[in-house]
């Protein structure tokens, strides 16, 4: 690493590190070089993010792949073989087992890399980092937050929802390196460790994100997604905060985790904090909802991923190439999409649903423009080609609305829900206050907002509500719990 320039180090932070991630880092010579100075820790942290953006995790299966197939968002017979197996809940096929094993092993390998970084950073004092304490804390905080996020994704896939089985033992929580033996612990215990990690992480990144380098977030989308005005390669590490587990994103993850666990008091607390401070209706307004003009104007410069309110997105410089290699463009949306976006109800998100341009009758159907390449010149528009949305401010609004509703503050709950609906172009105001109507509309919003992003399925699983495939009811039973891989003894 001493033989390459600082500029290449920063660039490789977003495009390299793959050899380092092939195996769990353990070679003592590599360790000495990699962790002897702060640049090595920057490089290692960015390697963790690169791994999380791979096809086993957010780059495919935790977004438009397996999770979207589980959500019943694709048309039968018009998706990849791997996704069709998930769509049909086939977990015994060799192809299915490869996906299931791949998600698990890649996530826990990522966790091991986080733990390795955290172990090594103990020996390098604050003075060894270019930005001192705030940089050291930032790197530690992000590694801890990624460790928590990986465990949470595994919990949501490989265990029943807490509402159904809170004390079942399905997976371990690994927070040491090396980890010799980690037996599975109760779901409630896993959640306790996830939230403890996230609480610690947000306190560690706070100084950088709210004081020292606050412009990385406060300058809104141009800085968050494209790092504009970052100056030298040395300072580039402190920009592109949308691609990193930043202060607001960690609060948002806490809201998501607490809601999933059924801790509505703390979920509301986290969501309210973001809503009142950083959201479009908050005091600072560091995030905003993409305007209708930016979302709908032209075919080239449209913000097809509605990036302005994304709190955290996985970054993959090769995303467009990888999507093409996976033939994602041939996938077709469920015929039910017309019910999700009824023509009588104005919603500019429906403008991202279009007819596939093909002369092949078997390939006709609707697609989402989210994964089409943008040929825009404007940096923050073109940068959407490299991101996979993982957490949005809109979800924070949904969480805040739901927790308000659960407390009986129905007027306030509907106000928050309608703020997202209206921001997405709806002219109507949802006003029904009975429980069934409210949750039906809330889940409809999840459908419209997170189409092909892999989040909708978890809302149904958390609430133990059945999915629909046309007129067929899909009961959320153990079909939606992935089996623990046979080679789980990798720890």
C-alpha positions as CSV (number, residue, x, y, z in Angstrom):
1,X,0.0,0.0,0.0
2,X,3.0,2.3,0.6
3,X,3.8,2.0,-3.1
4,X,0.6,3.4,-4.5
5,X,-0.5,7.0,-4.5
6,X,-3.1,8.5,-2.2
7,X,-5.4,9.2,-5.1
8,X,-5.4,5.5,-6.1
9,X,-6.2,4.5,-2.5
10,X,-9.3,6.7,-2.5
11,X,-10.4,5.5,-5.9
12,X,-9.8,1.9,-5.0
13,X,-11.9,2.4,-1.9
14,X,-14.9,2.3,-4.3
15,X,-13.7,-0.2,-6.9
16,X,-11.1,-2.5,-5.3
17,X,-10.5,-4.6,-2.2
18,X,-12.0,-7.7,-3.8
19,X,-8.9,-9.8,-3.2
20,X,-8.8,-8.8,0.4
21,X,-12.5,-9.9,0.7
22,X,-12.1,-13.3,-0.9
23,X,-11.2,-14.9,2.5
24,X,-11.4,-13.8,6.1
25,X,-8.4,-11.6,6.7
26,X,-5.9,-13.4,8.8
27,X,-2.5,-13.2,7.1
28,X,-0.1,-11.5,9.6
29,X,2.0,-9.8,6.9
30,X,-1.1,-8.4,5.2
31,X,-2.4,-7.3,8.6
32,X,0.8,-5.4,9.4
33,X,0.7,-3.5,6.1
34,X,-3.1,-2.9,6.1
35,X,-3.6,-1.8,9.6
36,X,-0.4,0.1,10.3
37,X,-1.8,3.5,9.4
38,X,-5.2,5.1,9.0
39,X,-5.3,4.7,5.3
40,X,-5.4,1.0,5.7
41,X,-8.5,1.3,7.9
42,X,-10.2,3.5,5.4
43,X,-9.4,0.9,2.7
44,X,-10.6,-1.9,4.8
45,X,-13.9,-0.2,5.7
46,X,-14.6,0.6,2.1
47,X,-13.9,-3.1,1.4
48,X,-16.7,-4.0,3.8
49,X,-19.1,-1.8,1.8
50,X,-18.0,-3.2,-1.5
51,X,-18.7,-6.7,-0.2
52,X,-22.2,-5.7,1.1
53,X,-23.0,-4.3,-2.4
54,X,-22.3,-7.7,-4.1
55,X,-24.9,-9.9,-5.7
56,X,-25.2,-12.2,-2.7
57,X,-26.3,-9.2,-0.6
58,X,-27.7,-5.8,-1.5
59,X,-26.5,-5.9,-5.1
60,X,-29.1,-8.5,-6.0
61,X,-30.6,-10.9,-3.5
62,X,-31.4,-8.4,-0.7
63,X,-33.0,-6.0,-3.2
64,X,-34.3,-6.8,-6.7
65,X,-33.5,-10.6,-6.4
66,X,-34.8,-13.0,-3.8
67,X,-36.5,-10.4,-1.6
68,X,-38.5,-8.9,-4.4
69,X,-39.5,-12.4,-5.6
70,X,-40.7,-13.2,-2.1
71,X,-42.7,-10.0,-2.3
72,X,-44.6,-11.5,-5.3
73,X,-43.6,-8.5,-7.4
74,X,-42.7,-10.4,-10.5
75,X,-44.9,-12.1,-13.1
76,X,-44.9,-15.9,-13.0
77,X,-42.5,-17.3,-15.6
78,X,-41.0,-13.8,-16.4
79,X,-38.1,-13.7,-14.0
80,X,-34.8,-15.4,-13.5
81,X,-34.7,-19.1,-12.5
82,X,-33.3,-18.3,-9.1
83,X,-36.0,-15.7,-8.4
84,X,-38.7,-18.1,-9.7
85,X,-37.6,-20.7,-7.1
86,X,-38.0,-18.1,-4.4
87,X,-41.3,-17.0,-5.9
88,X,-42.5,-20.6,-5.6
89,X,-40.9,-21.0,-2.1
90,X,-38.7,-23.9,-3.3
91,X,-35.9,-24.2,-0.8
92,X,-34.7,-27.7,-1.7
93,X,-33.6,-27.2,-5.2
94,X,-29.8,-27.0,-5.6
95,X,-30.1,-23.6,-7.1
96,X,-32.1,-22.4,-4.1
97,X,-29.7,-23.9,-1.7
98,X,-26.8,-22.1,-3.4
99,X,-28.6,-18.7,-3.0
100,X,-29.5,-19.4,0.6
101,X,-25.9,-20.5,1.5
102,X,-24.4,-17.6,-0.5
103,X,-26.4,-15.0,1.4
104,X,-25.6,-16.5,4.8
105,X,-21.8,-17.1,4.2
106,X,-21.3,-13.7,2.5
107,X,-23.1,-11.8,5.4
108,X,-21.1,-13.6,8.1
109,X,-17.9,-13.1,6.2
110,X,-18.7,-9.4,6.1
111,X,-19.3,-9.5,9.8
112,X,-15.9,-11.2,10.3
113,X,-14.3,-8.4,8.3
114,X,-15.9,-5.8,10.5
115,X,-14.8,-7.6,13.6
116,X,-11.2,-7.9,12.3
117,X,-11.1,-4.2,11.6
118,X,-12.5,-3.4,15.1
119,X,-9.9,-5.6,16.7
120,X,-7.0,-4.1,14.8
121,X,-8.1,-0.5,15.3
122,X,-7.7,-0.9,19.1
123,X,-3.9,-0.8,18.6
124,X,-3.8,2.5,16.6
125,X,-4.4,5.6,18.8
126,X,-6.3,8.7,17.7
127,X,-3.0,10.4,16.8
128,X,-2.5,7.8,14.1
129,X,-5.5,9.1,12.1
130,X,-5.3,12.1,9.8
131,X,-8.4,13.6,11.3
132,X,-7.7,12.3,14.8
133,X,-10.5,11.2,17.1
134,X,-13.4,12.0,14.8
135,X,-12.0,9.8,12.0
136,X,-11.1,6.9,14.3
137,X,-14.6,7.0,15.8
138,X,-16.2,7.3,12.4
139,X,-14.5,4.2,11.1
140,X,-15.3,2.2,14.3
141,X,-18.9,3.4,14.3
142,X,-19.5,2.5,10.7
143,X,-18.0,-1.0,11.1
144,X,-20.1,-1.6,14.2
145,X,-23.2,-0.4,12.3
146,X,-22.5,-2.7,9.4
147,X,-22.1,-5.6,11.7
148,X,-25.5,-4.8,13.2
149,X,-27.1,-4.4,9.8
150,X,-25.8,-7.7,8.5
151,X,-27.1,-9.5,11.6
152,X,-30.5,-7.8,11.2
153,X,-30.8,-8.8,7.5
154,X,-30.0,-12.4,8.5
155,X,-32.5,-12.3,11.3
156,X,-35.3,-11.1,9.0
157,X,-34.5,-13.9,6.5
158,X,-33.5,-16.9,8.6
159,X,-35.9,-16.6,11.6
160,X,-39.6,-16.1,12.1
161,X,-40.8,-12.6,12.8
162,X,-40.5,-11.7,16.5
163,X,-44.3,-11.3,16.6
164,X,-44.6,-15.0,15.8
165,X,-41.7,-16.5,17.7
166,X,-39.6,-14.1,19.8
167,X,-37.5,-16.8,21.7
168,X,-36.6,-19.2,19.0
169,X,-32.8,-19.7,18.5
170,X,-31.9,-19.4,14.8
171,X,-28.6,-17.5,14.5
172,X,-25.6,-16.4,16.5
173,X,-24.5,-12.8,17.1
174,X,-20.8,-12.7,16.3
175,X,-18.9,-9.7,17.7
176,X,-15.4,-11.1,18.2
177,X,-12.5,-12.0,15.9
178,X,-11.5,-14.7,15.5
179,X,-14.8,-16.4,16.3
180,X,-14.3,-20.1,17.2
181,X,-17.8,-21.2,18.2
182,X,-20.9,-19.1,18.2
183,X,-24.1,-21.0,19.1
184,X,-27.5,-19.5,18.0
185,X,-29.2,-17.3,20.6
186,X,-32.8,-16.2,21.0
187,X,-34.2,-13.7,18.5
188,X,-34.9,-11.2,21.4
189,X,-31.2,-11.5,22.4
190,X,-30.0,-10.9,18.8
191,X,-32.2,-7.8,18.6
192,X,-30.8,-6.6,21.9
193,X,-27.3,-6.9,20.5
194,X,-28.2,-5.3,17.2
195,X,-29.7,-2.2,18.9
196,X,-26.9,-2.0,21.4
197,X,-24.4,-1.9,18.4
198,X,-26.5,0.7,16.6
199,X,-26.8,2.9,19.6
200,X,-23.0,2.8,20.1
201,X,-22.4,3.4,16.4
202,X,-24.5,6.5,16.1
203,X,-22.7,8.1,19.1
204,X,-19.4,7.3,17.4
205,X,-20.2,8.8,14.0
206,X,-22.0,11.8,15.4
207,X,-19.0,14.1,15.7
208,X,-18.0,13.7,12.1
209,X,-21.5,13.9,10.6
210,X,-22.9,16.7,12.7
211,X,-19.9,18.9,13.5
212,X,-16.5,18.2,11.8
213,X,-17.8,17.3,8.3
214,X,-21.4,18.1,8.6
215,X,-21.5,19.5,5.0
216,X,-21.2,15.8,3.8
217,X,-24.9,15.5,4.8
218,X,-26.2,19.1,5.1
219,X,-25.2,19.9,1.5
220,X,-28.0,17.5,0.5
221,X,-28.0,15.3,-2.6
222,X,-25.0,16.7,-4.6
223,X,-22.7,16.0,-1.7
224,X,-24.4,12.9,-0.3
225,X,-24.4,10.9,-3.6
226,X,-21.7,12.4,-5.8
227,X,-19.3,14.0,-3.3
228,X,-19.2,17.3,-5.2
229,X,-16.8,19.9,-3.9
230,X,-14.8,17.3,-1.9
231,X,-11.4,18.8,-2.9
232,X,-8.4,16.5,-2.4
233,X,-8.5,12.7,-2.4
234,X,-7.7,12.7,1.3
235,X,-11.0,14.5,2.1
236,X,-13.0,12.4,-0.3
237,X,-13.3,9.8,2.4
238,X,-15.5,12.1,4.4
239,X,-18.0,12.7,1.6
240,X,-20.3,10.4,-0.4
241,X,-22.2,9.9,2.9
242,X,-25.2,8.3,1.3
243,X,-23.0,5.3,0.5
244,X,-22.0,5.0,4.1
245,X,-23.8,4.2,7.4
246,X,-24.0,7.9,8.5
247,X,-25.5,9.4,11.6
248,X,-29.1,9.7,10.2
249,X,-29.0,6.3,8.6
250,X,-28.1,4.6,11.8
251,X,-31.0,6.4,13.6
252,X,-33.2,5.2,10.8
253,X,-32.0,1.6,11.1
254,X,-32.7,1.8,14.9
255,X,-36.3,2.8,14.0
256,X,-36.6,-0.1,11.6
257,X,-35.2,-2.6,14.1
258,X,-37.3,-1.5,17.0
259,X,-40.4,-1.6,14.9
260,X,-39.6,-5.1,13.7
261,X,-39.1,-6.1,17.3
262,X,-42.4,-4.6,18.4
263,X,-40.8,-2.0,20.5
264,X,-43.1,0.8,19.3
265,X,-42.1,3.4,21.9
266,X,-38.4,3.3,20.9
267,X,-39.3,3.0,17.2
268,X,-41.3,6.2,17.5
269,X,-38.5,7.9,19.4
270,X,-36.0,7.3,16.6
271,X,-38.4,8.1,13.8
272,X,-39.6,11.3,15.5
273,X,-36.0,12.4,16.0
274,X,-35.3,12.2,12.2
275,X,-38.7,13.6,11.3
276,X,-38.3,16.7,13.4
277,X,-34.7,17.4,12.6
278,X,-33.4,16.1,9.3
279,X,-36.5,15.2,7.3
280,X,-38.3,17.3,4.7
281,X,-40.7,18.6,7.4
282,X,-38.0,19.0,10.0
283,X,-35.9,21.7,11.4
284,X,-32.7,21.2,9.3
285,X,-34.2,19.5,6.2
286,X,-31.0,17.8,5.2
287,X,-33.1,15.3,3.2
288,X,-36.0,16.2,1.0
289,X,-38.5,14.3,-1.2
290,X,-37.6,14.3,-4.9
291,X,-39.7,16.9,-6.7
292,X,-42.2,15.9,-9.3
293,X,-40.3,17.9,-11.9
294,X,-37.1,16.0,-11.2
295,X,-39.0,12.7,-11.1
296,X,-40.9,13.1,-14.3
297,X,-39.2,15.6,-16.6
298,X,-37.5,14.0,-19.6
299,X,-36.2,10.5,-20.2
300,X,-32.6,11.2,-19.5
301,X,-32.5,13.4,-16.5
302,X,-35.2,11.8,-14.4
303,X,-34.4,10.8,-10.8
304,X,-35.6,7.3,-11.4
305,X,-34.5,6.1,-7.9
306,X,-36.0,9.2,-6.2
307,X,-32.6,9.7,-4.6
308,X,-33.2,12.8,-2.5
309,X,-34.6,11.0,0.5
310,X,-32.3,8.0,0.5
311,X,-30.5,7.7,3.9
312,X,-28.3,4.8,2.9
313,X,-27.6,3.1,-0.4
314,X,-25.2,0.3,-1.3
315,X,-22.7,1.5,-3.8
316,X,-21.6,-0.6,-6.8
317,X,-19.5,1.0,-9.5
318,X,-20.4,-1.9,-11.8
319,X,-24.1,-2.0,-11.0
320,X,-25.4,-1.4,-14.6
321,X,-23.0,-4.1,-15.9
322,X,-24.0,-6.5,-13.2
323,X,-27.7,-6.0,-13.9
324,X,-27.2,-6.7,-17.6
325,X,-25.1,-9.8,-16.8
326,X,-28.0,-11.0,-14.6
327,X,-30.5,-10.3,-17.4
328,X,-32.6,-8.2,-14.9
329,X,-34.0,-6.2,-17.8
330,X,-36.0,-9.2,-19.0
331,X,-37.9,-9.5,-15.7
332,X,-41.5,-8.4,-15.8
333,X,-43.7,-7.1,-13.0
334,X,-46.7,-8.8,-11.7
335,X,-50.0,-8.1,-13.5
336,X,-51.2,-6.9,-10.0
337,X,-49.1,-3.7,-10.5
338,X,-52.2,-2.0,-12.0
339,X,-53.8,-2.4,-8.6
340,X,-50.8,-0.9,-6.8
341,X,-51.0,2.1,-9.1
342,X,-54.7,2.6,-10.1
343,X,-55.2,4.9,-13.0
344,X,-57.8,6.9,-11.1
345,X,-55.4,7.8,-8.3
346,X,-52.7,10.2,-9.4
347,X,-49.2,9.1,-8.3
348,X,-46.1,10.1,-10.2
349,X,-44.3,6.9,-9.0
350,X,-46.5,5.1,-11.6
351,X,-44.5,6.9,-14.2
352,X,-41.6,4.6,-13.5
353,X,-43.7,1.7,-14.5
354,X,-43.6,1.2,-18.3
355,X,-44.3,-1.3,-21.0
356,X,-41.3,-3.3,-22.0
357,X,-40.0,-2.3,-25.5
358,X,-39.9,-5.6,-27.3
359,X,-41.3,-7.3,-30.4
360,X,-41.3,-10.7,-28.6
361,X,-44.8,-11.5,-27.4
362,X,-43.5,-13.7,-24.7
363,X,-41.4,-10.9,-23.3
364,X,-44.2,-8.3,-23.2
365,X,-45.2,-6.9,-19.9
366,X,-44.4,-4.1,-17.5
367,X,-41.0,-3.1,-16.0
368,X,-39.7,-0.6,-13.5
369,X,-37.3,2.0,-14.7
370,X,-35.4,1.9,-11.4
371,X,-32.8,-0.4,-12.8
372,X,-32.4,1.2,-16.3
373,X,-29.2,3.1,-17.0
374,X,-29.4,6.9,-16.7
375,X,-27.4,8.6,-19.4
376,X,-27.6,12.0,-17.7
377,X,-24.7,14.3,-17.5
378,X,-25.6,16.0,-14.2
379,X,-23.5,14.2,-11.6
380,X,-26.1,13.6,-8.9
381,X,-28.5,12.1,-11.5
382,X,-26.0,9.9,-13.2
383,X,-24.7,8.7,-9.8
384,X,-28.0,6.9,-9.4
385,X,-26.6,4.3,-11.8
386,X,-24.3,3.1,-9.0
387,X,-26.7,2.8,-6.0
388,X,-29.1,0.3,-4.5
389,X,-31.4,2.0,-2.1
390,X,-31.4,0.3,1.4
391,X,-33.0,2.8,3.7
392,X,-35.2,5.9,2.8
393,X,-36.5,8.8,4.8
394,X,-40.0,7.8,3.5
395,X,-39.7,4.6,5.5
396,X,-38.9,6.7,8.6
397,X,-42.2,8.6,7.9
398,X,-44.1,5.3,7.6
399,X,-42.6,4.1,10.9
400,X,-43.5,7.4,12.6
401,X,-47.0,7.3,11.2
402,X,-47.6,3.7,12.3
403,X,-46.3,4.2,15.9
404,X,-48.5,7.3,16.2
405,X,-51.4,5.3,15.0
406,X,-50.7,2.5,17.5
407,X,-50.7,5.1,20.3
408,X,-54.1,6.3,19.2
409,X,-52.9,9.6,17.7
410,X,-54.7,8.9,14.5
411,X,-55.0,12.5,13.2
412,X,-51.2,12.9,13.5
413,X,-50.6,9.5,12.0
414,X,-52.6,10.3,8.9
415,X,-50.9,13.7,8.5
416,X,-47.5,12.1,8.4
417,X,-48.6,9.3,6.0
418,X,-50.2,11.8,3.7
419,X,-47.1,13.9,3.6
420,X,-45.3,11.0,1.8
421,X,-48.4,10.3,-0.4
422,X,-48.6,14.0,-1.4
423,X,-44.9,14.3,-2.0
424,X,-45.2,11.4,-4.5
425,X,-47.9,13.3,-6.4
426,X,-51.1,12.1,-4.9
427,X,-53.8,14.8,-4.8
428,X,-56.1,12.9,-2.5
429,X,-55.9,12.8,1.3
430,X,-56.3,9.5,3.0
431,X,-58.6,10.0,5.9
432,X,-59.9,6.6,7.1
433,X,-59.1,6.0,10.7
434,X,-60.3,2.4,11.2
435,X,-57.4,-0.1,11.8
436,X,-58.0,-2.3,8.7
437,X,-58.2,0.6,6.3
438,X,-55.2,2.3,7.8
439,X,-52.9,-0.8,7.5
440,X,-54.2,-1.6,4.1
441,X,-53.1,1.9,2.9
442,X,-49.8,1.7,4.8
443,X,-48.9,-1.6,3.1
444,X,-50.1,-0.2,-0.2
445,X,-47.6,2.6,0.3
446,X,-44.8,0.1,1.0
447,X,-45.7,-1.6,-2.3
448,X,-45.6,1.6,-4.3
449,X,-42.5,3.1,-2.6
450,X,-40.2,0.1,-2.4
451,X,-41.1,-1.8,-5.6
452,X,-38.1,-3.9,-6.6
453,X,-36.0,-2.7,-3.6
454,X,-36.7,-5.8,-1.4
455,X,-38.3,-4.1,1.6
456,X,-42.0,-4.8,1.0
457,X,-41.9,-8.5,2.0
458,X,-40.5,-7.6,5.5
459,X,-43.4,-5.3,6.2
460,X,-45.9,-8.2,5.6
461,X,-43.7,-10.6,7.6
462,X,-43.4,-8.3,10.5
463,X,-47.2,-7.7,10.7
464,X,-48.0,-11.4,9.9
465,X,-50.3,-10.3,7.1
466,X,-50.8,-12.5,4.0
467,X,-49.6,-11.6,0.6
468,X,-51.7,-11.8,-2.5
469,X,-50.8,-13.3,-5.9
470,X,-53.8,-12.2,-8.0
471,X,-56.7,-13.8,-6.3
472,X,-54.5,-16.4,-4.5
473,X,-53.7,-15.8,-0.8
474,X,-50.1,-16.5,0.1
475,X,-50.0,-17.3,3.8
476,X,-46.9,-16.1,5.6
477,X,-45.9,-19.4,7.2
478,X,-42.5,-21.0,7.5
479,X,-42.1,-20.8,3.7
480,X,-40.8,-17.3,4.4
481,X,-38.1,-18.5,6.7
482,X,-34.9,-19.6,5.0
483,X,-33.2,-22.7,6.3
484,X,-29.9,-22.3,8.1
485,X,-27.1,-23.7,5.8
486,X,-25.6,-27.1,6.6
487,X,-22.2,-25.6,6.7
488,X,-23.0,-23.1,9.3
489,X,-20.0,-24.2,11.3
490,X,-17.9,-21.6,9.5
491,X,-17.5,-19.5,12.6
